[in-house]
Amino acid sequence: MQALDKALAQVGSVVLGKTEQLKLALACMLAGGHLLIEDLPGMGKTTLAHALARVFRLDYRRVQFTSDMLPADILGVSVFDPDSRAFSLREGPVFTQLLLADEINRATPKTQGALLEAMEERQVTLDGATRALPDPFFVVATQNPVTQAGTFVLPESQLDRFLMRISLGYPSPEVERALLAGGDLREAARALKPVIDPSGLIKLTAHVAKVRATDELLDYIQRLLEATRADDRLEAGLSPRAGLGLLRAARAWALLHDRNYVLPEDVQAVWSAVAEHRLQSRQGGSVAAMTQSLLQSVPVVRH
């Protein structure tokens, strides 16, 4: 689709040399999922989140997570109004369309858990009352490697709420030279022009659900799920929710490539981003290597 190609080009103008990662990020949003970006500081994670908000004209709030944050700092708090003699909700930053949870794993598990209901149900419960979040609602979270000081490991339940996890990595020498010679890319991100408005994004998300997946394609996804559950190297296999996420992501990838049907190549393209962060090695081996070996060992067509 021309609009999606233009959106990709816009984001690519401020996050240089990372086309595949940017396509995964766009596919994640088209699928209505939340995105986790894990990388070292200074790799462009925040710039990417800001660029996504700009090209989709989404209301955008950024929260810097720290170890002393409380759930109320994200969700909001009831404040007593002496004039009306009643409590009123002072909404937290979660009441937005795109929430950038910056360095989410620097907050305690209690504060991280405050986002669980918001990410799963698109609502929050405060003082016994349930409040809907804006539509659309996305969380783009950045995470530093857990080997860095002052980080807390995200629990499995939290990781499972993220449809995809990507990593930008170091730029190529050519791209880094362009970065050194150019200006401030964060300023450039603020200057990006919207390409698709929120209502258009909602329509695209609805269209993703209509992208056709044949019975053979569903069989292939099911074999991948079964392979993770039968692998003794892994603590546990992928859940049914992960399987549904894999299918949604593959449909979004197909739409991003202007197709209304899913190919096995679409599943393979999003496999690592959807599966890796949901799996844990039983004996400390590389989960990335295991997910790739599973992908290579599972046949596209049952023999």
Backbone torsions as a table, in degrees:
resi	resn	phi	psi	omega
1	MET	NA	138.5	-174.6
2	GLN	-62.2	-40.9	-178.8
3	ALA	-64.1	-39.3	179.5
4	LEU	-69.2	-38.5	176.0
5	ASP	-61.7	-40.2	179.4
6	LYS	-67.9	-39.6	177.8
7	ALA	-62.7	-42.5	178.4
8	LEU	-62.5	-41.4	179.2
9	ALA	-64.8	-39.6	179.5
10	GLN	-62.7	-48.6	179.7
11	VAL	-65.0	-38.2	179.7
12	GLY	-66.3	-16.4	178.6
13	SER	-77.4	-14.7	179.1
14	VAL	-118.8	-16.7	172.3
15	VAL	-117.4	95.2	-165.8
16	LEU	-84.8	141.6	170.4
17	GLY	70.6	20.7	-176.9
18	LYS	-128.6	49.9	-172.7
19	THR	-59.0	-46.6	-177.2
20	GLU	-63.0	-43.1	179.1
21	GLN	-64.1	-38.2	179.4
22	LEU	-68.1	-37.5	176.4
23	LYS	-64.9	-37.9	176.1
24	LEU	-64.3	-41.9	179.9
25	ALA	-62.9	-43.0	177.9
26	LEU	-65.2	-41.9	178.5
27	ALA	-61.9	-38.1	178.4
28	CYS	-60.5	-44.5	179.8
29	MET	-69.7	-39.8	177.5
30	LEU	-61.7	-32.3	178.9
31	ALA	-81.0	-1.5	-179.8
32	GLY	75.5	22.4	-176.0
33	GLY	-103.0	166.8	176.8
34	HIS	-95.1	151.7	-171.8
35	LEU	-121.0	131.7	174.7
36	LEU	-111.1	125.0	178.8
37	ILE	-112.7	113.2	-178.1
38	GLU	-107.8	122.8	-179.7
39	ASP	-170.1	171.1	174.4
40	LEU	-68.1	156.9	175.2
41	PRO	-59.9	145.6	174.2
42	GLY	86.3	15.0	-177.8
43	MET	-97.7	0.6	177.7
44	GLY	99.7	16.0	-177.9
45	LYS	-63.9	-47.9	-178.3
46	THR	-66.9	-38.1	178.0
47	THR	-61.1	-40.7	178.4
48	LEU	-62.3	-46.3	-179.9
49	ALA	-61.0	-43.4	-180.0
50	HIS	-64.5	-40.1	-180.0
51	ALA	-65.3	-40.1	178.2
52	LEU	-62.1	-42.2	178.6
53	ALA	-62.2	-39.9	-177.6
54	ARG	-68.7	-46.7	-174.1
55	VAL	-69.9	-24.1	176.7
56	PHE	-101.6	7.0	178.5
57	ARG	50.5	47.1	-178.8
58	LEU	-94.7	141.5	168.6
59	ASP	-59.4	138.1	-166.8
60	TYR	-134.7	129.1	174.9
61	ARG	-131.0	140.2	179.1
62	ARG	-116.7	131.4	177.4
63	VAL	-121.2	123.3	175.8
64	GLN	-88.3	110.5	-177.3
65	PHE	-77.7	136.0	178.2
66	THR	-137.7	167.3	-174.8
67	SER	-68.8	-20.0	-177.8
68	ASP	-99.2	9.1	178.7
69	MET	-71.8	150.4	175.9
70	LEU	-116.1	157.6	177.7
71	PRO	-53.3	-35.4	-179.7
72	ALA	-62.8	-25.8	178.6
73	ASP	-67.1	-18.3	-179.7
74	ILE	-104.1	-46.5	-172.5
75	LEU	-84.2	-36.8	-175.3
76	GLY	121.2	179.0	-175.7
77	VAL	-151.3	148.3	176.0
78	SER	-82.8	131.3	-177.6
79	VAL	-120.7	135.1	-179.8
80	PHE	-79.2	126.3	177.3
81	ASP	-98.6	110.6	-177.3
82	PRO	-65.0	-25.7	-179.8
83	ASP	-69.8	-47.6	-179.3
84	SER	-89.4	-8.2	-177.0
85	ARG	53.1	43.9	179.4
86	ALA	-147.8	159.6	176.9
87	PHE	-87.6	140.4	175.1
88	SER	-130.1	150.1	-177.6
89	LEU	-82.4	126.3	169.2
90	ARG	-95.8	103.9	-172.9
91	GLU	-62.9	140.0	175.8
92	GLY	-86.1	178.6	-176.5
93	PRO	-66.5	-12.6	179.1
94	VAL	-65.9	-19.4	179.4
95	PHE	-82.3	73.0	179.9
96	THR	-151.8	177.4	-179.8
97	GLN	-91.7	-34.2	174.5
98	LEU	-131.6	114.4	178.8
99	LEU	-101.9	119.6	173.2
100	LEU	-92.0	108.2	176.5
101	ALA	-92.6	90.7	-172.0
102	ASP	-80.0	127.7	-178.8
103	GLU	53.5	54.5	-174.2
104	ILE	-58.6	-30.3	-176.5
105	ASN	-85.1	12.3	169.3
106	ARG	-92.0	-8.0	176.1
107	ALA	-91.0	159.3	179.2
108	THR	-70.7	158.7	178.0
109	PRO	-55.0	-33.9	179.2
110	LYS	-62.9	-42.0	179.6
111	THR	-73.1	-39.1	175.3
112	GLN	-58.2	-41.3	-177.6
113	GLY	-66.1	-17.3	179.0
114	ALA	-63.6	-20.2	-178.4
115	LEU	-89.0	-8.6	-172.4
116	LEU	-59.7	-51.2	-179.1
117	GLU	-63.8	-40.7	-179.7
118	ALA	-61.3	-42.1	-176.7
119	MET	-73.6	-35.2	-176.1
120	GLU	-85.7	-44.6	-171.5
121	GLU	-105.5	-6.8	-175.3
122	ARG	57.2	39.8	177.9
123	GLN	-156.5	163.3	174.4
124	VAL	-133.2	150.5	177.9
125	THR	-112.7	119.3	-179.0
126	LEU	-130.7	128.7	180.0
127	ASP	52.3	37.5	177.0
128	GLY	81.3	-3.1	179.8
129	ALA	-109.2	137.7	179.9
130	THR	-96.1	131.0	-179.8
131	ARG	-123.8	129.9	179.6
132	ALA	-74.9	146.1	175.7
133	LEU	-91.0	162.3	179.9
134	PRO	-58.5	157.8	177.1
135	ASP	-121.0	121.1	2.9
136	PRO	-79.3	164.9	176.8
137	PHE	-135.3	125.0	179.6
138	PHE	-132.0	144.1	168.7
139	VAL	-110.8	123.5	169.6
140	VAL	-112.1	111.5	-176.9
141	ALA	-110.2	141.2	172.5
142	THR	-107.5	148.2	-176.5
143	GLN	-140.1	132.3	173.5
144	ASN	-83.7	153.2	176.0
145	PRO	-53.9	140.7	-174.8
146	VAL	-67.6	-11.1	177.1
147	THR	-75.1	-13.5	180.0
148	GLN	-78.4	150.7	-178.9
149	ALA	-65.8	145.2	174.5
150	GLY	78.6	23.2	179.4
151	THR	-113.6	151.2	175.9
152	PHE	-117.4	137.1	179.3
153	VAL	-68.4	131.5	175.9
154	LEU	-68.9	130.8	178.8
155	PRO	-67.3	159.3	-177.4
156	GLU	-57.4	-38.6	-178.9
157	SER	-63.0	-34.3	178.7
158	GLN	-73.7	-44.5	179.9
159	LEU	-60.3	-36.2	-176.8
160	ASP	-66.7	-20.3	178.5
161	ARG	-77.0	-16.3	177.4
162	PHE	-88.3	121.7	179.4
163	LEU	-63.7	-41.0	-177.4
164	MET	-136.1	152.9	167.6
165	ARG	-126.7	129.7	178.4
166	ILE	-127.4	166.1	175.3
167	SER	-135.7	134.1	-178.2
168	LEU	-82.7	-43.3	178.7
169	GLY	75.6	174.4	179.6
170	TYR	-67.0	146.9	176.2
171	PRO	-74.3	160.1	173.5
172	SER	-68.5	161.2	178.7
173	PRO	-55.5	-38.8	-178.8
174	GLU	-66.8	-42.4	179.6
175	VAL	-68.3	-39.6	-179.5
176	GLU	-64.7	-36.5	177.2
177	ARG	-63.9	-40.3	177.6
178	ALA	-64.4	-36.7	176.9
179	LEU	-63.7	-43.6	-179.4
180	LEU	-65.7	-35.3	-177.7
181	ALA	-83.1	-19.8	-175.6
182	GLY	-91.1	-169.2	-178.8
183	GLY	-96.3	-164.4	-179.2
184	ASP	-75.0	114.8	-176.6
185	LEU	-72.6	-23.1	176.1
186	ARG	-67.3	-38.1	175.4
187	GLU	-65.7	-39.3	178.1
188	ALA	-63.7	-35.9	178.4
189	ALA	-63.9	-38.6	179.2
190	ARG	-66.7	-22.2	-178.0
191	ALA	-92.1	-1.7	-179.2
192	LEU	-63.9	145.8	179.6
193	LYS	-94.5	139.3	176.7
194	PRO	-61.3	140.7	179.1
195	VAL	-110.6	-41.1	-179.2
196	ILE	-129.9	131.1	180.0
197	ASP	-86.8	169.9	-176.9
198	PRO	-56.2	-39.6	179.1
199	SER	-65.3	-35.8	176.0
200	GLY	-66.4	-37.3	177.8
201	LEU	-66.1	-39.8	177.5
202	ILE	-61.6	-41.1	178.8
203	LYS	-65.2	-40.4	178.2
204	LEU	-64.4	-40.3	178.3
205	THR	-62.3	-40.7	177.0
206	ALA	-65.4	-35.2	179.6
207	HIS	-68.7	-33.7	178.3
208	VAL	-56.8	-41.4	-178.5
209	ALA	-63.7	-19.2	-178.2
210	LYS	-95.4	-4.2	177.6
211	VAL	-64.8	129.5	-169.4
212	ARG	-75.5	133.9	173.7
213	ALA	-125.8	119.5	-177.4
214	THR	-73.1	166.6	176.2
215	ASP	-61.0	-36.3	179.3
216	GLU	-65.0	-37.6	178.6
217	LEU	-67.0	-41.5	177.9
218	LEU	-64.4	-37.3	176.0
219	ASP	-60.5	-40.7	179.5
220	TYR	-63.1	-45.5	178.2
221	ILE	-61.8	-40.7	-179.4
222	GLN	-64.9	-37.4	177.0
223	ARG	-64.8	-36.8	176.6
224	LEU	-63.5	-43.9	179.0
225	LEU	-62.4	-45.0	-179.8
226	GLU	-62.9	-35.7	179.9
227	ALA	-64.2	-37.5	178.2
228	THR	-67.9	-33.8	-178.1
229	ARG	-76.4	-23.1	-179.1
230	ALA	-95.0	-3.2	-175.9
231	ASP	-84.6	115.0	-178.5
232	ASP	-67.5	-14.8	179.5
233	ARG	-75.5	-15.8	-174.9
234	LEU	-105.9	145.8	178.3
235	GLU	-63.3	-43.1	179.1
236	ALA	-156.1	155.6	-179.8
237	GLY	-86.1	-178.7	-179.7
238	LEU	-72.2	143.7	-178.8
239	SER	-82.0	166.1	173.0
240	PRO	-57.3	-35.7	178.1
241	ARG	-62.9	-37.6	177.0
242	ALA	-64.9	-37.5	177.9
243	GLY	-64.1	-41.9	176.6
244	LEU	-64.1	-38.6	177.4
245	GLY	-64.9	-39.8	178.3
246	LEU	-61.6	-42.0	179.3
247	LEU	-66.3	-44.1	178.3
248	ARG	-60.7	-43.4	-179.4
249	ALA	-64.2	-40.8	179.0
250	ALA	-65.4	-38.8	176.6
251	ARG	-63.7	-42.0	179.0
252	ALA	-65.1	-39.3	178.3
253	TRP	-62.6	-40.3	177.7
254	ALA	-63.2	-44.7	179.4
255	LEU	-63.1	-38.3	178.5
256	LEU	-61.1	-26.4	177.9
257	HIS	-102.2	22.3	171.2
258	ASP	61.2	41.1	174.8
259	ARG	-124.2	148.1	177.4
260	ASN	-105.8	21.4	176.3
261	TYR	-144.5	152.8	-176.2
262	VAL	-97.5	135.5	173.7
263	LEU	-106.7	157.5	173.8
264	PRO	-54.8	-32.2	178.8
265	GLU	-62.8	-29.6	177.2
266	ASP	-68.0	-43.0	176.8
267	VAL	-61.3	-45.0	-178.6
268	GLN	-64.8	-33.4	-178.1
269	ALA	-67.4	-34.3	-176.7
270	VAL	-101.0	-4.5	-172.6
271	TRP	-54.2	-53.5	-175.9
272	SER	-63.9	-42.8	-178.0
273	ALA	-64.8	-30.6	-179.1
274	VAL	-87.2	-36.7	-168.9
275	ALA	-92.6	-39.1	-167.3
276	GLU	-57.5	-46.4	-174.5
277	HIS	-73.8	-8.9	178.5
278	ARG	-94.9	-6.4	-175.5
279	LEU	-112.2	148.6	177.9
280	GLN	-130.3	137.4	178.6
281	SER	-75.8	138.7	179.4
282	ARG	-74.2	-32.0	-174.9
283	GLN	-124.0	21.7	173.9
284	GLY	84.1	11.8	177.8
285	GLY	-76.0	176.8	-178.5
286	SER	-76.8	116.2	178.2
287	VAL	-65.9	-35.6	179.5
288	ALA	-60.1	-43.8	179.4
289	ALA	-66.2	-37.0	-179.7
290	MET	-67.0	-43.2	-179.4
291	THR	-65.0	-36.3	177.5
292	GLN	-68.9	-38.9	178.9
293	SER	-66.8	-36.2	176.2
294	LEU	-63.9	-42.3	179.5
295	LEU	-61.3	-38.0	-179.1
296	GLN	-76.3	-26.1	-175.7
297	SER	-88.6	-21.2	-178.2
298	VAL	-86.6	120.1	-178.4
299	PRO	-71.2	146.3	176.4
300	VAL	-66.9	-38.4	179.5
301	VAL	-116.7	131.0	178.3
302	ARG	-66.0	128.9	-179.2
303	HIS	-88.4	NA	NA
